[in-house]
Amino acid sequence: MISPSAHGTTAALPGTPGPGPEVISKGLLPLHILQRQRLLAVGDVAFLNLGLLVGLHLFREMPLSAQAVIDHPAWFLTYTLLWLTVSVAGDNYSSWRSVRPSVSLMGVAKAIVAVELLFLVLPLVTPPLPAARVLLLGEIALRVAPLLLWRFLYAQVLTHTTFRRRAIIVGAGRAVRTTAAVQRTLAPRHLVLGFVDDDPATRGPSVAGFQVLGKSEDLESLLNATGATDIVLAIRNEGPGDLIGQLLRCFERGVRIVPMPALYEQVTGRIPVEHIGERWLTTLPLDRDPRTFFLMAKRLSDVVVSVIGLILLAPFLPLIALAIKLDSPGPVFYRPERLGLGGKPFRLWKLRTMVANADRKGDPTFTAMSDSRITRVGWFLRGAHIDELPQFLNILLGEMSLVGPRPERYVPELEAKIPFYRMRLAVKPGTAGWALVKQGYAEGAEGTLVKLQYDLYYIKYQSIYLDLVIVIRTAVDMLFRRGR
């Protein structure tokens, strides 16, 4: 164990320049996740529009000044909105992608292709852009080059120790391992200095790969010695009274106190239901009101979208039905019973993608990636999510919503094994969902737990913005057949 000395310093910690607050904190400008995402988005927009302005200046003799933007705001505004929409849908602002140059640049390359194609086919939305829109392709290098350079510099510069946050973890046990995994997801922008705990069982040189720095009474001294910017609470209860006093004193000095569940949510987009303990109430959307504008707007959009969807599906349904029948004997539709809002059962409308009576030939709870019950036509329908389209009828009837947790059958075993499993029933199930776009279809009890974590995150933070992100990402998945 490393304990503070009488002079308030510790032995040098791995990954830090050395002990002493003067050395570590000098020039420190730590940015948390939201600040980094905003900085990245602002930089993207600035460099994209700069490239567009330079291209218009060189090829169309427009003035290289702010006046060009003022005279043609639709050009730049449309380009900006397209980029942000496609980038959010493509997860280009995730906490780990942005600092990995190869991953970041590949995501940017894919997004820019989609944005350029959309920018070329939206003349009615973006007047008065030049009629010969295809000529804009000649300027694409001028728009892409500054963006790629910015992304590369961001990934290189923002990983410097000047901008890294330094965290001390308070607690031990399974929650520490979860916290460690989350912090490693943040790397290399976050540095875990080690952890403190009062449990005698943790008296060793390290736990879960992190140094044991001391006990909770050492927190303020450790802050002096390490220049920590964050204290992550990986404990299930409030802890001893002296811990609260230490935390308050650290907070007074500008240290960010972060509960482990909050950090986990911020990084992963999931709620760690197995590590919440006495703080289970924090998983609930306590300010939700069924009379809010969001829920009324959500229902109105459900009706409009489902009517349009059924009209568009109708001409193709006979051909799809014929293909299903020719591929394998059995009904065209699969009508399983599912649980809706408040646990009310209903019959789901879905195109059959498996052999008839598939529930009797395999595990009715889970479908594997290489499930032999799926038919040849079924593989195509599932890959493009076409099998889900008849659920527009369930949406129109009010049994489902366009966005929400995927409807599940009643499985008592899962309720017994997985905490808060029934909380999924606090909202209407949906055709598209946060778990579906982030994880895909779940396999086994462990996959179901991860899916539940995503579903509870959606229930807690559901909004028009989050619904739009899910719808866009679902559309992208359908286009590239990422379903199963």
Secondary structure, DSSP 8 states (H G I E B T S, - for coil): -----TTS--S--TTSS-SSHHHHHTT-----HHHHHHHHHHHHHHHHHHHHHHHHHHHH---SSHHHHHH-HHHHHHHHHHHHHHHHHTTTT-TTTTT-HHHHHHHHHHHHHHHHHHHHT-TTTSTTS-S-GGGGGGGHHHHHHHHHHHHHHHHHHTTSGGG-EEEEEE--SHHHHHHHHHHHHHTTSEEEEEEE---GGG-SSEETTEEEEE-GGGHHHHHHHH---EEEE--SS---HHHHHHHHHHHHTT-EEEEHHHHHHHHHSS--GGG-GGGGGGGS-TT--TTSHHHHHHHHHHHHHHHHHHHHHTTTHHHHHHHHHHHSSS-SEE--EEE-GGG-EEE--EE--B-TTGGGTS-SS---TT-TTB-HHHHHHHHTTGGGGGGHHHHHTTS-EEESS------HHHHHHSTTGGGGGGS--EEE-HHHHHT-S--HHHHHHHHHHHHHHHHHH--HHHHHHHHHHHHHHHHTT---
